[in-house]
Amino acid sequence: MVDATHISFAADDRSYFSLIKKEIHRMATEGGIVPARINALDLIVAEMTSNLFKYSDDGELLMGVFPNGGNPYVELISIDNGPGMINPSRMMQDGVSTSNTLGHGLGSMKRMSDTFELYSQIGWGTIVLSRVYSDPEKIKNNHQVVMRPIVVFKPGEKTSGDAFIYKKTDKYVKMMLADGLGHGPEANLAVNEAAAAFKVFPDYSPTETIRFIHSTIKKTRGAVINVLCYDFARKIWTSAGVGNIAARMFGPVNFKNQMSYNGIVGHNIPNTMNDQDYPAEEFNQVMLCSDGIKTRIDMARYPLMYKYDLTILAAAIYKDHARRNDDMSVVIAKAK
């Protein structure tokens, strides 16, 4: 089953924090994280929720469990619209605090995390990323393409009508962001049918992949879809989209928004569609967003973002542009 990659927890009520901790503990256990690492995770969650309560009126905690080829990890993303920090790196040192406490929070989170990053701007807020792997000794960072998705279902729902899925071969990686019409269980069914078709289609071409999916999901609500591939040998992105999945290719200098075709996969798609190629030497990163994200995104608002994990950028876009009245998806992919 494909579904939301992250669950959202509001962190504005201290009486709710123990429930957040228990739920994350349960999800991590079910996801295969070993007990020793779950103990560290519990402490990180406690520190994150405490910081959100102290420094923000509308803090949010995103949590996802990723199978990661047999070495599962938990990803925690703390998001707030608080005052921000002047010197984030100094705040991660033990003994430094802005609230007359011992100042061990960020430092201890960093020590217990296998990945830890903090991005902050004065007057904008702060994003904290922590990843805890079941087996830190088996972390692999030699991927030719890094993909970081954030998919969150509409508030009030229990399942997502948006879905992200990918598959890798020795020649390419191929990914899909799909948004089933509407939201809730019927939209979730549509994107799961699309994901099943995506998995079995053997060819590289995004256009032909969409045509195949179209033929197999006609009994569902249908979906809008973007399929994106990266060819390892040619170092080229290839993309095709139907409907309002926003796709932006960007690099150190240039960016280009891809035009999608009108239609609904499973109901009506154009007779003529073509794959679009983008050289990675010019566009080394790609962003995909469902219509739960406002698309007037100004990357200049995020200075020095190139130094950070791609999840920080995805979280910043989610923070500033999520509509909150639909399923919300941001995917950032980067070719190394």
C-alpha positions in Angstrom: 0.0 0.0 0.0 1.2 3.5 -0.8 -0.1 6.2 1.6 1.2 9.3 3.4 4.9 9.3 4.1 4.5 11.4 7.2 1.9 11.8 10.0 1.4 15.3 11.3 1.1 16.0 15.0 0.2 19.4 16.4 2.5 20.4 19.2 0.7 23.2 20.9 -0.8 21.4 23.9 1.5 20.0 26.5 -1.1 17.5 27.7 -1.0 15.9 24.3 2.8 15.3 24.2 2.7 11.9 26.0 0.2 10.7 23.4 2.5 11.9 20.5 5.4 10.1 22.1 3.4 6.8 22.5 2.1 6.9 18.9 5.5 7.5 17.5 6.9 4.8 19.7 4.2 2.4 18.4 4.8 3.3 14.7 8.6 2.9 15.1 8.2 -0.5 16.8 5.8 -1.7 14.0 8.3 -0.3 11.4 11.1 -2.6 12.7 13.2 -0.2 14.7 15.2 -2.0 17.4 14.4 -1.2 21.0 17.7 0.5 21.8 17.2 3.0 19.0 13.5 3.5 20.0 14.8 4.6 23.4 16.8 7.3 21.7 13.8 8.2 19.6 11.6 8.7 22.7 14.1 11.2 24.1 14.4 13.1 20.8 10.6 13.3 20.6 10.4 14.7 24.1 13.0 17.4 23.4 11.4 18.3 20.1 7.9 18.7 21.5 9.3 20.6 24.5 11.1 23.1 22.2 8.0 23.5 20.0 5.9 24.3 23.1 8.4 26.8 24.4 9.2 28.7 21.2 6.2 28.5 18.9 2.5 29.0 19.1 1.7 26.7 16.2 4.4 24.0 16.2 4.1 20.9 14.1 5.9 17.6 14.2 6.1 15.3 11.1 7.0 11.7 11.6 7.6 9.0 9.0 9.0 5.4 9.0 10.9 4.3 5.9 11.7 0.6 5.3 15.0 1.6 3.5 15.8 -1.8 2.1 15.9 -3.7 5.4 17.5 -1.0 7.6 14.4 1.0 8.5 14.7 4.6 9.9 12.4 7.1 11.5 12.4 10.7 10.2 11.3 13.4 12.6 10.7 17.0 11.3 10.0 19.8 13.7 8.5 22.9 12.1 7.6 26.2 13.7 6.9 29.8 12.8 8.7 31.1 15.9 11.3 33.9 16.3 14.1 31.9 14.7 17.7 31.8 15.7 20.6 34.2 15.0 23.3 31.5 15.4 21.8 28.0 15.0 25.2 26.2 15.2 25.9 27.8 18.6 22.5 26.8 19.9 23.4 23.2 19.3 26.2 23.4 21.8 25.5 22.1 25.3 24.9 24.8 27.9 23.5 27.4 25.5 19.9 28.3 26.0 17.5 31.2 25.3 15.0 30.2 28.0 17.0 30.0 31.2 17.1 26.1 31.0 20.2 23.9 31.1 20.5 24.1 27.3 21.1 20.4 26.6 18.1 20.0 24.2 19.5 20.5 20.7 22.9 19.1 21.6 21.4 15.9 23.0 19.1 15.5 20.0 22.1 15.8 17.7 24.1 13.2 19.6 21.2 10.7 19.6 20.4 11.2 15.9 22.1 9.5 13.0 21.2 12.5 10.8 20.6 15.9 12.4 20.2 19.3 10.8 18.7 22.6 11.9 17.7 25.4 9.6 16.5 28.8 11.0 15.8 32.3 9.9 15.1 35.3 12.2 11.4 36.1 12.0 10.6 33.1 9.8 11.0 30.1 12.2 13.0 26.9 12.5 13.1 23.4 11.0 14.8 20.6 12.8 15.4 17.3 11.1 16.4 14.0 12.9 16.7 10.6 11.5 17.2 7.5 13.7 18.2 4.3 11.9 17.6 0.8 13.3 21.3 -0.1 12.5 23.5 3.1 12.1 26.4 0.9 11.0 24.6 0.0 7.8 23.7 3.5 6.5 24.5 3.9 2.8 25.1 7.3 1.2 26.3 6.2 -2.2 23.0 6.8 -4.1 23.3 8.4 -7.6 19.9 10.1 -7.0 18.6 11.1 -3.6 14.8 11.4 -3.2 13.2 13.0 -0.2 9.3 13.0 -0.1 6.9 14.6 2.3 3.3 13.4 1.8 0.8 14.4 4.5 -2.9 13.6 4.3 -5.6 16.2 4.6 -6.4 17.2 8.2 -9.3 15.1 9.4 -8.7 12.2 7.0 -7.1 8.9 7.9 -5.5 8.1 4.6 -3.9 10.0 1.8 -5.1 10.6 -1.8 -1.6 11.6 -2.7 1.2 9.0 -3.1 4.9 8.9 -4.0 6.5 5.7 -5.3 9.8 4.9 -7.0 11.7 2.0 -8.4 15.4 1.5 -9.3 17.2 -0.5 -11.9 21.0 -0.7 -12.6 20.4 1.8 -15.4 17.9 4.4 -14.1 15.6 5.4 -11.2 12.0 6.1 -11.9 9.5 7.9 -9.6 5.9 9.0 -9.6 3.8 11.5 -7.7 0.1 10.9 -8.0 -2.9 12.8 -6.7 -6.2 10.9 -6.7 -9.3 13.0 -7.4 -10.6 14.4 -4.2 -9.3 12.9 -1.0 -10.0 10.1 1.5 -10.3 6.3 0.8 -11.5 6.6 -2.8 -8.6 8.8 -3.8 -6.3 6.5 -1.9 -7.6 3.5 -3.9 -7.0 5.3 -7.1 -3.3 6.1 -6.4 -2.8 2.6 -5.1 -4.1 1.2 -8.4 -1.8 3.6 -10.2 1.1 2.5 -8.0 0.5 -1.2 -8.8 0.5 -0.4 -12.5 3.7 1.7 -12.1 5.5 -1.2 -10.4 4.9 -3.7 -13.2 5.4 -1.5 -16.3 8.9 -2.4 -17.5 9.9 0.5 -19.8 11.7 3.8 -19.1 9.4 6.2 -20.9 7.3 8.4 -18.5 4.8 9.0 -21.3 4.3 5.3 -22.0 4.1 4.6 -18.2 1.3 7.1 -17.9 -0.5 5.5 -20.9 -0.3 2.1 -19.2 -1.5 3.4 -15.9 -4.4 5.1 -17.7 -5.5 1.8 -19.1 -5.5 0.1 -15.8 -7.2 2.6 -13.4 -10.3 3.4 -15.5 -12.6 1.9 -12.8 -11.3 4.3 -10.1 -11.8 8.1 -9.6 -8.7 8.7 -11.6 -5.6 10.7 -10.7 -3.3 13.4 -11.9 0.3 12.1 -12.3 3.8 13.1 -13.0 6.4 10.4 -13.8 10.1 11.3 -13.6 13.1 9.3 -14.6 16.8 9.7 -14.3 19.2 7.9 -16.7 22.5 7.2 -14.9 24.5 6.8 -18.1 23.2 9.8 -20.0 22.8 12.0 -16.8 19.4 13.2 -18.1 16.0 13.7 -16.3 13.0 12.6 -18.4 9.5 13.7 -17.3 5.9 13.7 -18.4 2.8 14.8 -16.5 -1.0 14.9 -16.8 -2.9 17.2 -14.6 -1.9 19.7 -12.0 1.2 18.1 -10.4 3.8 20.9 -10.5 7.2 19.9 -11.7 10.2 22.3 -11.5 13.7 21.6 -12.6 16.4 23.7 -11.1 20.1 24.0 -10.7 22.7 26.5 -9.4 21.7 29.1 -12.0 18.6 28.1 -14.0 15.2 26.7 -13.3 12.4 25.6 -15.6 8.8 24.8 -14.9 7.5 21.8 -16.8 4.2 22.1 -18.6 1.8 19.2 -17.9 -0.8 18.0 -20.3 -4.5 18.6 -19.6 -6.5 15.6 -18.5 -7.1 13.0 -15.8 -5.3 9.6 -15.9 -7.9 6.9 -15.9 -10.5 9.2 -17.6 -9.1 11.3 -20.4 -5.5 11.9 -21.5 -4.2 13.4 -24.8 -3.6 11.2 -27.8 -0.3 12.9 -28.3 2.2 13.2 -25.5 6.0 13.4 -25.4 8.7 12.9 -22.9 10.6 16.0 -21.9 14.4 15.8 -21.3 16.5 18.0 -19.0 20.3 17.6 -18.7 21.4 17.1 -15.1 24.5 19.3 -15.6 22.1 22.3 -15.9 19.2 21.0 -13.7 20.6 18.8 -10.9 17.5 19.0 -8.8 13.8 18.4 -9.3 10.7 19.4 -7.2 7.3 17.8 -7.6 4.3 19.2 -5.7 0.6 18.2 -5.6 -2.0 20.9 -5.7 -2.2 20.8 -1.9 0.9 23.0 -2.2 0.7 26.6 -3.5 3.1 26.8 -6.4 4.3 30.4 -6.3 7.5 29.3 -4.6 10.4 31.7 -4.5 13.6 29.7 -3.8 15.4 33.0 -2.9 13.5 32.9 0.4 15.7 30.1 1.5 19.3 31.3 1.6 22.1 28.7 1.8 19.6 25.9 1.5 22.0 24.1 -0.9 24.1 23.2 2.2 21.3 21.2 3.8 19.6 17.8 3.5 16.9 17.8 0.8 14.2 17.1 3.4 14.9 20.6 5.0 14.0 22.2 1.6 10.9 20.0 1.3 9.8 20.9 4.8 10.4 24.6 4.2 8.1 24.5 1.1 5.5 22.5 3.1 5.8 25.0 6.0 5.2 28.1 3.8 2.9 26.8 1.0 0.8 23.9 2.3 -2.9 24.7 1.8 -4.1 22.5 4.7 -7.4 21.8 3.0 -6.2 18.9 0.8 -3.6 16.2 0.8 -0.2 17.8 0.6 2.9 16.5 -1.2 6.4 17.8 -1.9 9.2 15.7 -3.4 12.7 16.9 -3.9 15.2 14.7 -5.9 18.8 15.5 -6.7 21.3 13.9 -9.0 24.8 13.6 -7.6 
